[in-house]
Amino acid sequence: MTQQSFINRREIFWDNFEKMIRGGKNEFKKQAVSFPKSYRELTQDLNTARAHSFDPSIIDRLNTLVLEGNQILYSNRSFPLKAAANFILKTFPTAVRAGWRSLGIMLLIFYGIGAFVFFLCIRFPEAAYEIMGEDQAWNIEQMYNPESYYYLNPRNVSSDADMFGFYIYNNISLAFQTFAGGILAGFGSLVILMFNAVFLGAAAGHIVNSGYGRTFFPFIIAHSAFELTAIILSAQAGLLLGYRLFFTRGLTRAASLKQAGKTALPLISGSALMLFIAACIEAFWSSHHDFPPVLRYGSGIFCWALVLFYFLFAGKNRNKVK
């Protein structure tokens, strides 16, 4: 290969690459998709020029372009604050609204079963023992008994931090178990969701029958807005992914999963974020029983309203008034 033939064949490409990286953000955005491939080609050109000992001016130009491209490539691999904000303010709520039909089914299943079991246990108290077992029922009573050691000895900040770690582990584990259950054509996620609805309904009914509702509801009202919603979204994500794994609608299995993942992945990622928020509230706010009930109920109402408002309106395009 001669130096002149090399220049004739590749110089237009170098000019275009230089224009792309030095032409400003708008110019770069036009060709951003092809940038990694172009960068690899430029690196190969630099290696070729060095291997054939071409003119130093050519090597210097290619080396400069490679260094500038390297800076752009690796700076764009970081996870910028703007991308995180875009996910929270647009991607996540938009994905939730896009799957409103399946979400509606999940909500009906979870809250419908939970409410049914709750009132069943209120009417027939022995049903709670059949569902949870006597030992589990007794443990739950102690958690909300205002005369127990748990209530008479408030935790300090260090204990709150320890419980925060426990809540994070417990909540995230539950969410990903629910999501992973979707591998069984989505039915695994449904079964786990229904099991949790039954258990929570039975636990709530038993606590009310035990006379500890005045300590139970102020405790759960705030963090449950994020926690329960996240568990439902995890089940929805598992259902969507599992369903498209087996029912491809004429697509290849890989293409079907890729299409489902566009919605399921933001759902499970957003669920993890919501569970993190729930753990913060549960450890550092809900567990402080010395706060007035009015304040705790007020904060709970605010959290539920915030979650509802967020999923209804966040990320919606609004026409600017001219």
N, C-alpha and C positions, 0 to 999 in steps of 0.2 A: 504494500500500500504506500503510495507516494503522499507527501504532505499536501500537495495541491488537490489531489483527488479527494483526500480526507476533508479538506476545507470546503470544496465545492459541494460535497455530499451533505455536510453537517452544519454549515454556517447559518443557514436559514433557521434551523432548529435552535441554535444558540441565540440568535437574535430574538426569536419568539420567547424563549425562556427568560432572557434578560428583560424583555418588555413586560412579561408577566410579573416578575418579582420586584421590578422597579417602577411599575406603572400605577401604583397606588392600590387601595383596597378593592375598588370596583373592578379594576383590571384583573386582580388576582382571583376574585370571586368567580369570574367568568370561566376560569380554567382550573379552579381549585380541585375538582374531581380528578383531573388528569395529572395533577402536580406530582404525586409520589412516583408515578411511572416516568414522567419527564425527568425527575431528579435522578432516578436510577440510570437512565440513558446518558445523562450528562456526566455522571460519575464514571461510566464505562468509557465515554469519550476522553475524559481526563487520563484514565489508565492507559488507553490506546496511545494518546499523544506522548505520554511519558515513556512507554515501552518502545516507541519508535524514535525517541529523541528528536521530536519535532521542535520547531522554533520556540525559544523560551517565551516569546510574547503570546503564542497560542496557549502554552501550558499555563502561563500566568492568568490569562483571561478565563480559562476553564476553571482553574483553581479558585479564583475569586467568585465565580458564579456558584461553584459547589459549596463554598463556605457560606455564602448568602442564603443559598437554598437550604443548607443544613440548619441554619439559625431559624428559618421560617418553619421547617419541618418539625423540629423538636419543641419550638415554642408553642406550636399548635397542638402538640400532644398533651400538654398540661390540661387540667380540668379547670377552666376559668370560672370565676364567680358568675360571670354573665351566663354561662351554660347552665350552672346550677339554678340560677334564678329563673331562667327560661323553662327548665323542667318543672319547677315548683309552680310557677305562675301560669304556664300554658300547657306543656306537654302532658303532665299528669292529669289535671282536671279535664282536658280535652279528650284524653283516652277513656276516662270514666264516662263522660257523656256519650262518647261514640258507642259504648256497649251498654246503653241504658236498658235495653230489653233483658239481657241476661242479668244485669244488676238488679232489675226489678224482681226477677225470679228469685235471686239469692236473698234479697231483703224479705220477700214474702215467706220463703222457707224458714229463714233464721228467726225472724221476729214472730212469725205465725206459730211455729212449733214452740218457741220459748214462752210465748204468752199462754198457749194451751196448757203446757206442762206446769207453768206457774199457778194458774187458776185451778188446775187439777189437784196440785199439792195443797193449795189453800183449802179446797173442799174436802180432800181426803189426805190428811197429814201423813198417814202411813205410806202413801205412795212415794214420798221423798226417801224413806228408808229403803224401799225396794229399788230405787234408782241409784242412790249413792252408797248405801250401806250404812250401818249404824256408826262405825268408826269415823267415816268421812263426814257424816252429818254432825257428830259431836265436835270434830275439829273445826268445822265451819262455825258452829255456835260460839266456840271460844274466840274465834277471830273477831267477832262483833259483839261479844258480851262486854258491856261497859264496866263490869266489875272484875274482869279478868286481869291478869298481870300485864297483858299486852296493852290494855288501855290505861291502867294505873301508872305505868312507867313509860312515858313517851320516849321515843328514840332520839338520840342526839344526831348531829350532822354526819358523823362518821358512819353511823348505822344507816342513815338515809342513803348515803353513797353506796354502802354495801347492798342495800335493797334495790337501789337503782340498777346495779349490775345484775342482780337476780331477775328483776322484771324484764330487763333487756333480753337476757338469755331465754327466759320462759316465753316471752311474747314472740320473739323472732323465731324460736323453735316451732311454736305452734303455727305461726303463719306459713313457714316453709313446709311443714308437714302437710298443712292443708293444700298448699300449692302443688307439692309433689304428688299428692293423691290423685291429681288430674291425669297421671300416666295411665290410669285404668279407664280410659275413654271419658274422663271427667267425673266418673261416678265416685271415685275415691274422695275427691274434694267435697262432693255433696254429702257423703256419709260422715266425714269428719265434721263438716259444718252442722249437720243435723245432730250429731252426738253432742257437740258443744252447746247447741241450743237447748237440748234436753237437760243436760247437766246444769247449765246456768239457770234455766227455768225452775228446776227442782231445788237448787240451792237458794234462790231468791224466795221461793214459796216457803221453804223450811225456815228461813231466817225470819220471815214475817210471822209465821206461826209461833216462833220462839219468843216473839216480842222485841226483836232487835232491829226492826226496820228503821228506827230513828238513828241508829249508828251505821247501818248498812248503806242506805240510799245516799246520805251526804258523802260517804266515802267513794262510791263508784261513779257518781253522776258526772264528774268533770272528765276524768281520764277515759271513761267508757266511750265518750264521743269519738275519740281517736282509735281506741283499741278495738271496739266491736266493728267499727267501719272498716278498719284495716283487715280484720279477719275475714269479713265478708268479701272484700276486694281480692284477698288471696285466694279464696275459694272460686271466685269468678275467673281469675286468671288461670287457675288450674283447670277449670271446666273448659274454658276457651281453647287452651293449648291441647288438652287431652282429646277434646272433641275433634279438632282438626287433624290430630295425629291419625285417627281411624276413619274419619269422614272427610276425604280430601276434595270432594266436589270436582273431580276430573283432573285435578292438579297432581303433580308428583308429591310424594310424602314430604320431601324436603321443601318444596315450594309452598305447600299447604302450611307447614310449621312456620316457615318464614313469614308468611302473611299473618298468621295468628300471633306470632311473636311481636309484631308491631304494636299490638294492643296489650298483649299479656305482659310483656316485659316492663312497660311503664307502670302497669298496675301493681306488680309485685315489688318493684323498686319504690314506688310511692307508698305502698303498704308498710315497707320496712321503715321509711321515714316517719310515718304516722305512729308506728309502734314505739319508735324512739321518743317521740313527743309524749306519747301516753306514759311511758316509763318515767320520764322526767316529772310529769304531773303527779303520777301515783306515788313516787318516792318522796318528792319534796313539797307536795301540797296536800294531796288526798289523805295521807297518813297522819297529818297533824290534826288530831281530834279536838285540840283546844281552840281552833278557829270557830267562830259563831256559825250555827247552821244556816242562817240567812245568807252569810257571805259564801258558804260552800255551795248552797243551792244556786245562788246567783252566778257563781263562776261556772257551774255545770251548765246552766241555761245558756250562758255566753258561749261556752265551748261547742255545744250542739248547734247553736245558731251559726257560729263561725264555720263549722264543717259543712253545714247545709248551704250557706251562702257561697262558700269556696267552690263547691262542686257545681253549683248552679250557674255561677257567673264568672269565675276566674278563667282567663284565657280566651274569652269571647271577643270576636272582632267587633269593634264599634265604629260605625260610620261617623266620621268627623263632621261636625256642623260647620258649614262654610259661611 
